[in-house]
């Protein structure tokens, strides 16, 4: 179900949004989608964050957007570096924008909106370093 929610074109649009956001920052953004989330969504997002080794970015500035489609749950999880830099309500306001799209059935647009907002904040606090920045994590949407 999770993989079928998005067409190949929509998966490519999400990947392109991640790549576009990452051109402005040394930070990393990943999207992980699965069918179900048993238990607390933030706990599951933290497990995925660990599994994807997002904590290994040089500046601890990875952002995970986690979506459990059948359970209608999602979370945004930032690593220590970005969490210490963004305003206290940033992730919650980003989630609200995404949820507004999701309620209208606009899942791709909601993910892209969240990716762009995360990219803006990452860019403001962790600008792209032309001399030594490398893409530390995959830009492909992962499915569980």
Order of alpha helices (4+ residues) and beta strands (2+ residues): alpha-beta-alpha-beta-beta-alpha-alpha-alpha-beta
